[in-house]
Amino acid sequence: MGKTMKGVVLPGDRTVLIKEFPVPKPGPGQVLVKMKASTVCGSDIHGIYRRRPSKNPGERREIIRGHEPCGQIVEVGQNARRFKVGDRVIIYHIAGCGICHNCRMGYMINCTSSQRAAYGWDRDGGMAEYLLAEENTCVSLPDSLSYVDGACIACGFGTVWEALTRVQVSSGDNVLVVGLGPVGMAAMVLSRCLGAKKVIGVEAVDERLQLARDLGLGDVLLKAEPDVVKEIKAVSDGRGCEASIDCSGNPQGRLTAIQGTGQWGRVAFVGEGSTVTFEPSRDIMHKQITIYGSWVTSIDHMEDLVERLVRWDVHPEMIVTKRFSLDQADEAFRLMDEGKCGKIAVVFDD
């Protein structure tokens, strides 16, 4: 009998199961990564953890969840060309075909091939003791960054970095961040790194608003209330912000991001799901603002972010408020589901 490992399965109905799986063997172009840290993403909560169990037999495969993995390579398959045993790596969480236009640009998230498979969604992910990964989805983790830092970069910080580059945040900009969950917190951290003049955060949940204050993340933190747009304009020289990021995925939150943006400003939608209603003439056209949709990031932008974090001496794990062992995964997902915490990490013993 081969070696086995523990892995987390999310069957739905807010249920977490820890099961035994065989430790995979890397094939050509693959590496076996011993997990060191795997963080919980809000999309896992909305898209998998809360859902009703599927009655479709084609969806019953027990996939190991977790798409924010970071660890150390312990075995390499044939034709591995960049990484070796002992290397510390972040896993870019989508494996694409590698040859379509989007993959060749580094945006495997937008791979157009049927071969596209996201870790933790379509193929086994990082909530396990080991992860079988494609070598071309690995990003080198410098020694100065922790494994928890790397797990935070794998999705949340990487996703925010992409959005900030789209709206071209630079020194002197007032930046509005709506929704201060882990992604919004990351947006505030990175906006400051980019030299924003003032970082303004808006959040509806009191506990997360207080957490942002405790972590010193923003220059101005506002409760999401009916008059919040007036408050945003008052603290942004009366004009509104040059750049705004919606991380809430909430209709009112998105509208706040749009209306809190000044003339010629830029808005990025990052939060998933739901809808938004606005008046095109008043809210967009007459203000000459641009709205960007931004989904995850490219692998080369992720590598660029890693390099900058080292240079800035910034550690994404600063927004992690609780750490659990793999055996405590049930508690980790339950806490994240409450929506009142920062980032939640599952860490693995050596």
Backbone hydrogen bonds, N-H to C=O, Kabsch-Sander energy under -0.5 kcal/mol:
donor,donor_aa,acceptor,acceptor_aa,energy
5,M,21,F,-3.0
7,G,19,K,-2.2
8,V,127,M,-2.5
9,V,17,L,-3.1
12,G,15,T,-0.6
13,D,51,R,-3.0
14,R,49,Y,-2.7
15,T,12,G,-0.8
17,L,9,V,-2.7
19,K,7,G,-2.6
19,K,17,L,-0.6
21,F,5,M,-2.8
23,V,3,K,-2.7
29,G,78,Q,-3.2
30,Q,27,G,-2.0
31,V,133,A,-2.9
32,L,75,E,-3.1
33,V,31,V,-0.6
33,V,131,L,-2.9
34,K,32,L,-0.5
34,K,72,Q,-3.2
35,M,33,V,-0.7
35,M,129,E,-1.8
36,K,70,C,-2.5
37,A,70,C,-2.1
38,S,346,V,-2.5
39,T,68,E,-1.5
40,V,344,I,-2.4
44,D,41,C,-0.7
45,I,41,C,-1.2
46,H,42,G,-2.5
47,G,43,S,-2.7
48,I,44,D,-1.7
49,Y,44,D,-2.9
50,R,45,I,-1.8
59,E,56,N,-2.6
60,R,57,P,-1.3
63,I,61,R,-1.5
65,R,8,V,-2.3
70,C,37,A,-1.8
71,G,89,V,-2.4
72,Q,34,K,-2.2
73,I,87,D,-2.8
74,V,32,L,-2.9
75,E,32,L,-1.2
77,G,30,Q,-2.9
80,A,77,G,-1.2
86,G,73,I,-3.2
87,D,84,K,-2.0
89,V,71,G,-3.0
90,I,139,V,-3.1
91,I,69,P,-2.0
92,Y,90,I,-0.6
92,Y,137,T,-3.4
93,H,154,A,-0.6
95,A,117,A,-2.8
96,G,94,I,-0.7
104,R,100,C,-2.4
105,M,101,H,-1.1
106,G,103,C,-1.5
107,Y,102,N,-2.3
108,M,106,G,-1.3
110,N,107,Y,-1.6
111,C,108,M,-1.6
116,R,113,S,-1.4
117,A,95,A,-2.4
119,Y,93,H,-2.1
120,G,123,R,-2.8
121,W,118,A,-1.9
122,D,118,A,-2.7
123,R,118,A,-1.7
125,G,64,I,-2.4
126,G,66,G,-2.8
127,M,65,R,-2.8
128,A,126,G,-1.5
129,E,6,K,-1.6
131,L,33,V,-2.4
133,A,31,V,-2.8
133,A,131,L,-0.7
135,E,29,G,-2.8
137,T,134,E,-2.1
138,C,135,E,-1.8
139,V,90,I,-2.8
141,L,88,R,-2.5
145,L,142,P,-1.7
150,G,146,S,-2.1
151,A,147,Y,-2.1
152,C,148,V,-2.1
153,I,149,D,-1.8
154,A,150,G,-1.8
155,C,151,A,-0.5
155,C,152,C,-0.6
157,F,152,C,-2.3
158,G,153,I,-1.0
159,T,155,C,-3.4
160,V,156,G,-2.1
161,W,157,F,-2.4
162,E,158,G,-1.9
163,A,159,T,-1.7
164,L,160,V,-2.6
165,T,161,W,-2.0
166,R,162,E,-1.8
167,V,163,A,-2.1
169,V,164,L,-1.8
172,G,195,G,-1.3
173,D,170,S,-1.9
175,V,173,D,-0.6
175,V,198,K,-3.0
176,L,243,A,-2.5
177,V,200,I,-3.1
178,V,245,I,-2.7
179,G,177,V,-0.5
179,G,202,V,-3.2
185,M,181,G,-2.8
186,A,182,P,-2.1
187,A,183,V,-2.1
188,M,184,G,-1.9
189,V,185,M,-2.2
190,L,186,A,-2.6
191,S,187,A,-2.0
192,R,188,M,-1.7
193,C,189,V,-1.6
194,L,190,L,-1.7
195,G,192,R,-1.6
196,A,191,S,-2.1
197,K,173,D,-2.0
198,K,173,D,-1.2
200,I,175,V,-3.3
200,I,198,K,-0.6
201,G,220,V,-3.0
202,V,177,V,-2.4
203,E,222,L,-2.0
206,D,204,A,-0.6
209,L,205,V,-2.1
210,Q,206,D,-2.5
211,L,207,E,-2.1
212,A,208,R,-2.3
213,R,209,L,-1.7
214,D,210,Q,-2.9
215,L,211,L,-2.2
216,G,212,A,-0.5
216,G,213,R,-1.1
217,L,212,A,-2.3
219,D,199,V,-2.1
220,V,199,V,-1.8
222,L,201,G,-3.2
224,A,203,E,-1.9
225,E,223,K,-1.5
228,V,225,E,-2.2
231,E,227,D,-1.6
232,I,228,V,-2.5
233,K,229,V,-2.3
234,A,230,K,-2.0
235,V,231,E,-1.7
236,S,233,K,-0.9
238,G,233,K,-2.4
239,R,236,S,-1.8
240,G,236,S,-0.7
241,C,260,G,-2.8
242,E,174,N,-1.0
243,A,174,N,-1.8
244,S,266,R,-2.3
245,I,176,L,-2.9
246,D,268,A,-2.8
247,C,178,V,-3.3
247,C,245,I,-0.7
248,S,178,V,-0.6
254,R,250,N,-3.0
255,L,251,P,-2.0
256,T,252,Q,-2.4
257,A,253,G,-2.1
258,I,254,R,-2.1
259,Q,255,L,-3.1
260,G,256,T,-2.1
261,T,258,I,-1.3
262,G,241,C,-2.6
264,W,287,K,-3.0
265,G,262,G,-1.8
266,R,242,E,-2.2
267,V,290,T,-2.9
268,A,244,S,-2.3
269,F,292,Y,-2.8
270,V,246,D,-2.6
270,V,268,A,-0.6
271,G,246,D,-2.0
283,D,279,E,-3.1
284,I,279,E,-0.6
284,I,280,P,-1.7
285,M,280,P,-3.1
286,H,281,S,-2.9
288,Q,284,I,-0.7
288,Q,285,M,-1.0
289,I,284,I,-1.8
290,T,265,G,-2.0
292,Y,267,V,-3.5
294,S,269,F,-1.9
296,V,294,S,-0.5
299,I,106,G,-2.3
302,M,298,S,-1.9
303,E,299,I,-1.9
304,D,300,D,-2.0
305,L,301,H,-2.3
306,V,302,M,-2.3
307,E,303,E,-2.0
308,R,304,D,-2.1
309,L,305,L,-2.8
310,V,306,V,-1.8
311,R,307,E,-1.9
312,W,308,R,-3.1
313,D,309,L,-1.0
314,V,309,L,-2.1
318,M,315,H,-2.2
319,I,316,P,-1.9
320,V,317,E,-1.7
321,T,319,I,-0.6
321,T,343,K,-2.2
322,K,343,K,-1.1
324,F,345,A,-2.6
328,Q,325,S,-1.3
329,A,326,L,-1.7
331,E,328,Q,-0.5
332,A,328,Q,-1.9
333,F,329,A,-2.6
334,R,330,D,-2.0
335,L,331,E,-2.4
336,M,332,A,-2.0
337,D,333,F,-2.2
338,E,334,R,-1.0
338,E,335,L,-0.6
339,G,335,L,-0.5
339,G,336,M,-1.1
340,K,335,L,-0.6
343,K,319,I,-2.5
345,A,322,K,-2.2
346,V,38,S,-2.4
347,V,324,F,-2.9
347,V,345,A,-0.6
348,F,36,K,-2.0
